[in-house]
Amino acid sequence: GSDLYMSGTTFFTLGLGDVTPTSTAARFFTVLESGVGLGFLALVISYLPVLFQAFSRRETSVSLLDARAGSPPSATEMLVRGGHGEREDQLTTLLREWEQWSAELLESHLSFPILAYFRSQHDNQSWVAALAAVLDTCALVLAGLDGVGAQRQARLTFAIARHASVDLAQILNVPKPKRISERLPHEEFVRLRDRLSREGFSFCKSEATIAKFAKLRALYEPNLHGLSQHLLMDLPPWVPREGAQDDWESEPGDLATVMPLP
């Protein structure tokens, strides 16, 4: 008991001195344990700020997506708000930013897998939903969305975002779900096409386009479904529900009505 007591006070650098080593070997191990204890405390003190900084960087971009893609984010809103006509450069810039975000997500969450379990401050936001919305947007652009010229950046962003979904599912030991619910049933697909058409986009004119779109979705959706089920984070819709408000538009109890962004 005395040995354990001295070991604990030495390891945690308390050093009361009421029990002291008498032999050379005991003194050696006391000095050694003091050094290990200092290293342990330094590791704890430095480890927590690194986790918080990585979490903060991730959530800053997730929060910024609120005004750019809705709450929860959706590919349709991301395109409508920044992907047509004069706004095309905005979509390219946005996808470039999310290419960087996906790379940082991959690096930080592979190094510190515990970050994957840190949740966003809002129930309708999460890093899984943000990743899904970005991949959905890239899939629409790459499949053949007329009127959008951000194909090159969409290809780059899709590559790193899909890489992140695969590697994070693997590092978290997430099995591919045996049954996957259809995120885009036929009636939702019709709503998607109609909404894009009303905003000046043209999508899925041919069977080849539809087949390419389905092939792109198959590359990432199984991994997203697995992450969603494992982390209990809902995947976002392709088309927001009618009358949905962004988080910035609402107040406690939804008592206030705020004008939408121009």
LINURSUL-V797249 format. One record per pair of residues at least 12 apart in sequence whose C-alpha atoms are under 10 Angstrom apart, sorted by sequence separation. I is the first residue (numbers start at 1). GAP is how many residues later the second one is. D is the distance in whole Angstrom. If there is no record, write none. Layout:
i->I gap->GAP d->D
i->I gap->GAP d->D
//
This chain:
i->6 gap->12 d->9
i->7 gap->12 d->10
i->66 gap->12 d->10
i->68 gap->12 d->9
i->69 gap->12 d->7
i->79 gap->12 d->7
i->82 gap->12 d->8
i->116 gap->12 d->9
i->138 gap->12 d->9
i->139 gap->12 d->10
i->141 gap->12 d->10
i->142 gap->12 d->7
i->245 gap->12 d->9
i->246 gap->12 d->10
i->248 gap->12 d->10
i->249 gap->12 d->9
i->6 gap->13 d->6
i->65 gap->13 d->9
i->68 gap->13 d->6
i->69 gap->13 d->9
i->78 gap->13 d->8
i->138 gap->13 d->8
i->141 gap->13 d->7
i->142 gap->13 d->7
i->245 gap->13 d->9
i->5 gap->14 d->8
i->6 gap->14 d->8
i->67 gap->14 d->9
i->68 gap->14 d->7
i->138 gap->14 d->10
i->140 gap->14 d->9
i->141 gap->14 d->9
i->221 gap->14 d->10
i->246 gap->14 d->9
i->6 gap->15 d->9
i->138 gap->15 d->9
i->139 gap->15 d->8
i->245 gap->15 d->9
i->3 gap->16 d->9
i->78 gap->16 d->9
i->138 gap->16 d->5
i->139 gap->16 d->9
i->142 gap->16 d->9
i->2 gap->17 d->8
i->3 gap->17 d->10
i->137 gap->17 d->8
i->138 gap->17 d->7
i->3 gap->18 d->10
i->138 gap->18 d->9
i->10 gap->19 d->10
i->11 gap->19 d->9
i->15 gap->19 d->9
i->135 gap->19 d->9
i->138 gap->19 d->7
i->139 gap->19 d->7
i->10 gap->20 d->7
i->11 gap->20 d->10
i->13 gap->20 d->9
i->14 gap->20 d->10
i->134 gap->20 d->9
i->135 gap->20 d->10
i->137 gap->20 d->10
i->138 gap->20 d->6
i->10 gap->21 d->8
i->11 gap->21 d->9
i->12 gap->21 d->9
i->13 gap->21 d->6
i->137 gap->21 d->9
i->138 gap->21 d->9
i->7 gap->22 d->9
i->10 gap->22 d->10
i->11 gap->22 d->6
i->12 gap->22 d->8
i->13 gap->22 d->9
i->105 gap->22 d->9
i->135 gap->22 d->8
i->136 gap->22 d->9
i->7 gap->23 d->8
i->10 gap->23 d->7
i->11 gap->23 d->5
i->12 gap->23 d->10
i->13 gap->23 d->10
i->14 gap->23 d->10
i->68 gap->23 d->10
i->134 gap->23 d->8
i->135 gap->23 d->6
i->138 gap->23 d->10
i->6 gap->24 d->9
i->9 gap->24 d->10
i->10 gap->24 d->6
i->11 gap->24 d->8
i->12 gap->24 d->9
i->13 gap->24 d->6
i->134 gap->24 d->8
i->135 gap->24 d->9
i->8 gap->25 d->9
i->9 gap->25 d->9
i->10 gap->25 d->9
i->11 gap->25 d->7
i->12 gap->25 d->5
i->13 gap->25 d->7
i->102 gap->25 d->10
i->135 gap->25 d->10
i->7 gap->26 d->8
i->8 gap->26 d->10
i->10 gap->26 d->9
i->11 gap->26 d->4
i->12 gap->26 d->7
i->68 gap->26 d->9
i->105 gap->26 d->10
i->135 gap->26 d->7
i->7 gap->27 d->9
i->10 gap->27 d->7
i->11 gap->27 d->8
i->131 gap->27 d->10
i->134 gap->27 d->8
i->135 gap->27 d->7
i->9 gap->28 d->10
i->10 gap->28 d->10
i->11 gap->28 d->10
i->12 gap->28 d->9
i->13 gap->28 d->9
i->102 gap->28 d->10
i->134 gap->28 d->10
i->8 gap->29 d->9
i->11 gap->29 d->9
i->12 gap->29 d->8
i->65 gap->29 d->10
i->102 gap->29 d->8
i->132 gap->29 d->9
i->11 gap->30 d->9
i->101 gap->30 d->9
i->131 gap->30 d->7
i->132 gap->30 d->9
i->135 gap->30 d->10
i->131 gap->31 d->9
i->98 gap->32 d->9
i->102 gap->32 d->9
i->65 gap->33 d->10
i->98 gap->33 d->9
i->131 gap->33 d->9
i->132 gap->33 d->9
i->131 gap->34 d->8
i->99 gap->35 d->9
i->61 gap->36 d->9
i->62 gap->36 d->10
i->98 gap->36 d->7
i->61 gap->37 d->8
i->98 gap->37 d->10
i->128 gap->37 d->9
i->183 gap->38 d->9
i->62 gap->39 d->10
i->95 gap->39 d->8
i->182 gap->39 d->10
i->61 gap->40 d->8
i->94 gap->40 d->10
i->95 gap->40 d->10
i->180 gap->41 d->9
i->181 gap->41 d->10
i->95 gap->42 d->9
i->180 gap->42 d->7
i->183 gap->42 d->10
i->58 gap->43 d->7
i->95 gap->43 d->8
i->179 gap->43 d->9
i->196 gap->43 d->10
i->57 gap->44 d->9
i->58 gap->44 d->9
i->178 gap->44 d->9
i->181 gap->44 d->8
i->195 gap->44 d->8
i->177 gap->45 d->7
i->180 gap->45 d->7
i->58 gap->46 d->8
i->91 gap->46 d->10
i->176 gap->46 d->6
i->177 gap->46 d->8
i->179 gap->46 d->9
i->180 gap->46 d->9
i->192 gap->46 d->7
i->193 gap->46 d->10
i->57 gap->47 d->9
i->58 gap->47 d->7
i->175 gap->47 d->10
i->176 gap->47 d->6
i->177 gap->47 d->10
i->191 gap->47 d->9
i->192 gap->47 d->6
i->57 gap->48 d->9
i->175 gap->48 d->8
i->176 gap->48 d->9
i->177 gap->48 d->7
i->178 gap->48 d->9
i->191 gap->48 d->7
i->192 gap->48 d->9
i->174 gap->49 d->8
i->176 gap->49 d->8
i->177 gap->49 d->6
i->188 gap->49 d->9
i->189 gap->49 d->8
i->191 gap->49 d->10
i->54 gap->50 d->9
i->55 gap->50 d->9
i->58 gap->50 d->9
i->72 gap->50 d->10
i->174 gap->50 d->10
i->175 gap->50 d->10
i->176 gap->50 d->5
i->177 gap->50 d->9
i->188 gap->50 d->8
i->189 gap->50 d->9
i->54 gap->51 d->8
i->71 gap->51 d->9
i->72 gap->51 d->9
i->73 gap->51 d->9
i->145 gap->51 d->9
i->174 gap->51 d->10
i->175 gap->51 d->6
i->176 gap->51 d->9
i->188 gap->51 d->7
i->71 gap->52 d->10
i->72 gap->52 d->5
i->73 gap->52 d->8
i->116 gap->52 d->8
i->174 gap->52 d->6
i->175 gap->52 d->9
i->177 gap->52 d->8
i->183 gap->52 d->9
i->54 gap->53 d->10
i->55 gap->53 d->9
i->71 gap->53 d->6
i->72 gap->53 d->6
i->73 gap->53 d->9
i->147 gap->53 d->8
i->148 gap->53 d->8
i->166 gap->53 d->9
i->169 gap->53 d->10
i->170 gap->53 d->9
i->173 gap->53 d->10
i->174 gap->53 d->7
i->176 gap->53 d->10
i->177 gap->53 d->10
i->183 gap->53 d->9
i->184 gap->53 d->8
i->54 gap->54 d->7
i->55 gap->54 d->9
i->70 gap->54 d->10
i->71 gap->54 d->7
i->72 gap->54 d->9
i->83 gap->54 d->10
i->99 gap->54 d->9
i->103 gap->54 d->9
i->106 gap->54 d->8
i->110 gap->54 d->9
i->146 gap->54 d->9
i->147 gap->54 d->6
i->148 gap->54 d->10
i->165 gap->54 d->10
i->166 gap->54 d->7
i->169 gap->54 d->6
i->173 gap->54 d->10
i->174 gap->54 d->10
i->175 gap->54 d->10
i->183 gap->54 d->7
i->184 gap->54 d->7
i->54 gap->55 d->9
i->70 gap->55 d->10
i->74 gap->55 d->9
i->75 gap->55 d->10
i->78 gap->55 d->8
i->95 gap->55 d->9
i->99 gap->55 d->9
i->102 gap->55 d->8
i->105 gap->55 d->10
i->106 gap->55 d->8
i->109 gap->55 d->9
i->113 gap->55 d->8
i->146 gap->55 d->6
i->147 gap->55 d->7
i->165 gap->55 d->7
i->166 gap->55 d->10
i->168 gap->55 d->9
i->169 gap->55 d->8
i->172 gap->55 d->9
i->174 gap->55 d->9
i->175 gap->55 d->9
i->183 gap->55 d->8
i->184 gap->55 d->9
i->73 gap->56 d->7
i->74 gap->56 d->8
i->77 gap->56 d->9
i->78 gap->56 d->8
i->92 gap->56 d->10
i->98 gap->56 d->10
i->99 gap->56 d->10
i->101 gap->56 d->10
i->102 gap->56 d->9
i->105 gap->56 d->9
i->116 gap->56 d->9
i->145 gap->56 d->7
i->146 gap->56 d->5
i->147 gap->56 d->9
i->163 gap->56 d->10
i->164 gap->56 d->10
i->165 gap->56 d->9
i->166 gap->56 d->9
i->167 gap->56 d->9
i->168 gap->56 d->10
i->169 gap->56 d->10
i->174 gap->56 d->7
i->51 gap->57 d->9
i->58 gap->57 d->10
i->63 gap->57 d->9
i->72 gap->57 d->7
i->73 gap->57 d->6
i->75 gap->57 d->9
i->76 gap->57 d->9
i->91 gap->57 d->9
i->92 gap->57 d->8
i->93 gap->57 d->9
i->96 gap->57 d->6
i->99 gap->57 d->7
i->100 gap->57 d->8
i->102 gap->57 d->10
i->103 gap->57 d->6
i->106 gap->57 d->8
i->107 gap->57 d->9
i->110 gap->57 d->8
i->145 gap->57 d->6
i->146 gap->57 d->6
i->162 gap->57 d->7
i->163 gap->57 d->9
i->165 gap->57 d->9
i->166 gap->57 d->6
i->169 gap->57 d->7
i->170 gap->57 d->10
i->173 gap->57 d->9
i->174 gap->57 d->9
i->50 gap->58 d->10
i->51 gap->58 d->10
i->54 gap->58 d->9
i->62 gap->58 d->8
i->63 gap->58 d->9
i->66 gap->58 d->10
i->71 gap->58 d->10
i->72 gap->58 d->8
i->73 gap->58 d->10
i->74 gap->58 d->8
i->75 gap->58 d->5
i->78 gap->58 d->10
i->79 gap->58 d->7
i->83 gap->58 d->10
i->91 gap->58 d->9
i->92 gap->58 d->5
i->95 gap->58 d->7
i->96 gap->58 d->8
i->99 gap->58 d->5
i->102 gap->58 d->6
i->103 gap->58 d->7
i->106 gap->58 d->5
i->109 gap->58 d->10
i->110 gap->58 d->7
i->113 gap->58 d->7
i->114 gap->58 d->9
i->144 gap->58 d->9
i->145 gap->58 d->5
i->146 gap->58 d->9
i->158 gap->58 d->9
i->162 gap->58 d->6
i->165 gap->58 d->6
i->166 gap->58 d->9
i->169 gap->58 d->6
i->172 gap->58 d->9
i->59 gap->59 d->10
i->63 gap->59 d->9
i->66 gap->59 d->8
i->73 gap->59 d->9
i->74 gap->59 d->5
i->75 gap->59 d->7
i->78 gap->59 d->7
i->79 gap->59 d->10
i->88 gap->59 d->9
i->89 gap->59 d->10
i->91 gap->59 d->7
i->92 gap->59 d->9
i->94 gap->59 d->10
i->95 gap->59 d->7
i->98 gap->59 d->7
i->99 gap->59 d->8
i->101 gap->59 d->9
i->102 gap->59 d->5
i->105 gap->59 d->7
i->106 gap->59 d->8
i->109 gap->59 d->7
i->113 gap->59 d->7
i->144 gap->59 d->7
i->145 gap->59 d->8
i->146 gap->59 d->10
i->161 gap->59 d->9
i->162 gap->59 d->9
i->164 gap->59 d->10
i->165 gap->59 d->7
i->168 gap->59 d->8
i->169 gap->59 d->10
i->172 gap->59 d->10
i->55 gap->60 d->7
i->59 gap->60 d->9
i->60 gap->60 d->10
i->65 gap->60 d->9
i->73 gap->60 d->6
i->74 gap->60 d->8
i->75 gap->60 d->8
i->76 gap->60 d->9
i->77 gap->60 d->9
i->88 gap->60 d->6
i->89 gap->60 d->9
i->90 gap->60 d->10
i->92 gap->60 d->9
i->93 gap->60 d->9
i->94 gap->60 d->10
i->95 gap->60 d->10
i->96 gap->60 d->8
i->97 gap->60 d->9
i->98 gap->60 d->10
i->99 gap->60 d->9
i->100 gap->60 d->9
i->101 gap->60 d->9
i->102 gap->60 d->9
i->103 gap->60 d->9
i->104 gap->60 d->9
i->105 gap->60 d->10
i->106 gap->60 d->10
i->110 gap->60 d->10
i->111 gap->60 d->10
i->143 gap->60 d->8
i->144 gap->60 d->7
i->145 gap->60 d->10
i->51 gap->61 d->8
i->54 gap->61 d->8
i->55 gap->61 d->9
i->59 gap->61 d->7
i->69 gap->61 d->9
i->72 gap->61 d->9
i->73 gap->61 d->9
i->75 gap->61 d->6
i->76 gap->61 d->7
i->79 gap->61 d->9
i->87 gap->61 d->10
i->88 gap->61 d->7
i->89 gap->61 d->8
i->92 gap->61 d->6
i->95 gap->61 d->9
i->96 gap->61 d->7
i->99 gap->61 d->7
i->100 gap->61 d->9
i->102 gap->61 d->9
i->103 gap->61 d->7
i->106 gap->61 d->8
i->107 gap->61 d->10
i->110 gap->61 d->7
i->143 gap->61 d->8
i->144 gap->61 d->9
i->162 gap->61 d->9
i->165 gap->61 d->10
i->166 gap->61 d->10
i->169 gap->61 d->9
i->50 gap->62 d->9
i->58 gap->62 d->9
i->59 gap->62 d->9
i->63 gap->62 d->8
i->74 gap->62 d->8
i->75 gap->62 d->5
i->79 gap->62 d->9
i->84 gap->62 d->10
i->85 gap->62 d->7
i->88 gap->62 d->7
i->91 gap->62 d->9
i->92 gap->62 d->8
i->95 gap->62 d->6
i->98 gap->62 d->9
i->99 gap->62 d->7
i->102 gap->62 d->7
i->106 gap->62 d->7
i->109 gap->62 d->9
i->110 gap->62 d->9
i->141 gap->62 d->9
i->144 gap->62 d->10
i->158 gap->62 d->10
i->162 gap->62 d->9
i->165 gap->62 d->8
i->51 gap->63 d->9
i->52 gap->63 d->9
i->55 gap->63 d->8
i->62 gap->63 d->7
i->63 gap->63 d->9
i->74 gap->63 d->8
i->75 gap->63 d->8
i->84 gap->63 d->7
i->85 gap->63 d->8
i->91 gap->63 d->9
i->94 gap->63 d->10
i->95 gap->63 d->9
i->98 gap->63 d->8
i->102 gap->63 d->9
i->105 gap->63 d->9
i->109 gap->63 d->10
i->140 gap->63 d->8
i->51 gap->64 d->7
i->55 gap->64 d->9
i->56 gap->64 d->10
i->62 gap->64 d->7
i->63 gap->64 d->10
i->66 gap->64 d->10
i->69 gap->64 d->8
i->75 gap->64 d->9
i->76 gap->64 d->9
i->83 gap->64 d->9
i->84 gap->64 d->6
i->85 gap->64 d->10
i->140 gap->64 d->9
i->144 gap->64 d->10
i->145 gap->64 d->9
i->47 gap->65 d->10
i->55 gap->65 d->9
i->62 gap->65 d->7
i->65 gap->65 d->8
i->69 gap->65 d->9
i->75 gap->65 d->8
i->83 gap->65 d->6
i->84 gap->65 d->9
i->92 gap->65 d->10
i->143 gap->65 d->9
i->144 gap->65 d->6
i->52 gap->66 d->10
i->59 gap->66 d->9
i->61 gap->66 d->9
i->62 gap->66 d->10
i->75 gap->66 d->10
i->83 gap->66 d->9
i->143 gap->66 d->6
i->144 gap->66 d->9
i->51 gap->67 d->10
i->59 gap->67 d->8
i->62 gap->67 d->9
i->63 gap->67 d->10
i->83 gap->67 d->8
i->142 gap->67 d->9
i->143 gap->67 d->8
i->58 gap->68 d->10
i->59 gap->68 d->8
i->62 gap->68 d->6
i->65 gap->68 d->10
i->143 gap->68 d->9
i->144 gap->68 d->9
i->58 gap->69 d->8
i->61 gap->69 d->9
i->62 gap->69 d->9
i->65 gap->69 d->10
i->79 gap->69 d->9
i->140 gap->69 d->10
i->143 gap->69 d->6
i->144 gap->69 d->8
i->142 gap->70 d->8
i->143 gap->70 d->5
i->59 gap->71 d->10
i->142 gap->71 d->8
i->143 gap->71 d->9
i->140 gap->72 d->10
i->141 gap->72 d->9
i->143 gap->72 d->9
i->139 gap->73 d->9
i->140 gap->73 d->7
i->143 gap->73 d->8
i->139 gap->74 d->6
i->142 gap->74 d->8
i->143 gap->74 d->10
i->139 gap->75 d->9
i->139 gap->76 d->9
i->140 gap->76 d->9
i->136 gap->77 d->10
i->139 gap->77 d->6
i->140 gap->77 d->9
i->138 gap->78 d->9
i->139 gap->78 d->7
i->138 gap->79 d->10
i->136 gap->80 d->9
i->139 gap->80 d->10
i->135 gap->81 d->9
i->136 gap->81 d->8
i->139 gap->81 d->10
i->135 gap->82 d->8
i->135 gap->84 d->10
i->136 gap->84 d->9
i->135 gap->85 d->8
i->136 gap->85 d->9
i->135 gap->86 d->9
i->132 gap->88 d->9
i->132 gap->89 d->8
i->132 gap->92 d->7
i->131 gap->93 d->9
i->132 gap->93 d->10
i->129 gap->95 d->9
i->128 gap->96 d->7
i->128 gap->97 d->10
i->128 gap->99 d->7
i->129 gap->99 d->9
i->128 gap->100 d->7
i->136 gap->100 d->10
i->136 gap->101 d->10
i->137 gap->101 d->9
i->126 gap->102 d->10
i->133 gap->102 d->9
i->136 gap->102 d->8
i->128 gap->103 d->9
i->132 gap->103 d->7
i->133 gap->103 d->7
i->128 gap->104 d->10
i->129 gap->104 d->7
i->131 gap->104 d->9
i->132 gap->104 d->7
i->133 gap->104 d->8
i->128 gap->105 d->7
i->129 gap->105 d->7
i->130 gap->105 d->9
i->131 gap->105 d->10
i->132 gap->105 d->9
i->133 gap->105 d->8
i->127 gap->106 d->9
i->128 gap->106 d->8
i->129 gap->106 d->5
i->130 gap->106 d->8
i->132 gap->106 d->10
i->126 gap->107 d->7
i->128 gap->107 d->7
i->129 gap->107 d->5
i->125 gap->108 d->9
i->126 gap->108 d->8
i->127 gap->108 d->10
i->128 gap->108 d->9
i->129 gap->108 d->9
i->124 gap->109 d->9
i->125 gap->109 d->9
i->126 gap->109 d->9
i->123 gap->110 d->9
i->124 gap->110 d->8
i->125 gap->110 d->10
i->126 gap->110 d->10
i->116 gap->111 d->10
i->123 gap->111 d->9
i->124 gap->111 d->9
i->125 gap->111 d->9
i->119 gap->112 d->9
i->124 gap->112 d->9
i->117 gap->113 d->10
i->118 gap->113 d->10
i->119 gap->113 d->10
i->120 gap->113 d->10
i->117 gap->114 d->7
i->119 gap->114 d->9
i->80 gap->115 d->9
i->84 gap->115 d->8
i->85 gap->115 d->9
i->116 gap->115 d->8
i->117 gap->115 d->9
i->76 gap->116 d->7
i->80 gap->116 d->7
i->84 gap->116 d->8
i->85 gap->116 d->10
i->117 gap->116 d->10
i->75 gap->117 d->10
i->76 gap->117 d->9
i->79 gap->117 d->8
i->84 gap->117 d->8
i->77 gap->118 d->9
i->80 gap->118 d->10
i->81 gap->118 d->10
i->83 gap->118 d->9
i->76 gap->119 d->8
i->77 gap->119 d->9
i->80 gap->119 d->7
i->76 gap->120 d->7
i->79 gap->120 d->9
i->80 gap->120 d->9
i->80 gap->121 d->9
i->79 gap->122 d->9
i->124 gap->122 d->10
i->125 gap->122 d->9
i->124 gap->123 d->9
i->122 gap->125 d->8
i->74 gap->161 d->10
i->75 gap->161 d->9
i->76 gap->161 d->9
i->77 gap->161 d->9
i->72 gap->162 d->9
i->73 gap->162 d->9
i->74 gap->162 d->6
i->75 gap->162 d->8
i->76 gap->162 d->6
i->77 gap->162 d->7
i->72 gap->163 d->9
i->73 gap->163 d->6
i->74 gap->163 d->6
i->75 gap->163 d->6
i->76 gap->163 d->6
i->77 gap->163 d->8
i->72 gap->164 d->6
i->73 gap->164 d->8
i->74 gap->164 d->5
i->75 gap->164 d->7
i->76 gap->164 d->8
i->71 gap->165 d->9
i->72 gap->165 d->8
i->73 gap->165 d->9
i->74 gap->165 d->6
i->75 gap->165 d->9
i->73 gap->166 d->9
i->74 gap->166 d->7
i->73 gap->167 d->8
i->72 gap->168 d->8
i->71 gap->169 d->8
i->70 gap->170 d->8
i->69 gap->171 d->10
i->72 gap->172 d->9
i->71 gap->173 d->8
i->72 gap->173 d->9
i->73 gap->173 d->9
i->70 gap->174 d->8
i->71 gap->174 d->7
i->72 gap->174 d->8
i->70 gap->175 d->8
i->71 gap->175 d->5
i->72 gap->175 d->9
i->70 gap->176 d->5
i->71 gap->176 d->6
i->69 gap->177 d->9
i->70 gap->177 d->8
i->71 gap->177 d->9
i->68 gap->178 d->10
i->70 gap->178 d->10
i->66 gap->179 d->10
i->67 gap->179 d->7
i->66 gap->180 d->6
i->67 gap->180 d->8
i->81 gap->180 d->10
i->66 gap->181 d->7
i->67 gap->181 d->8
i->81 gap->181 d->10
i->66 gap->182 d->7
i->67 gap->182 d->9
i->63 gap->184 d->9
i->63 gap->185 d->10
i->67 gap->193 d->10
i->67 gap->194 d->8
//
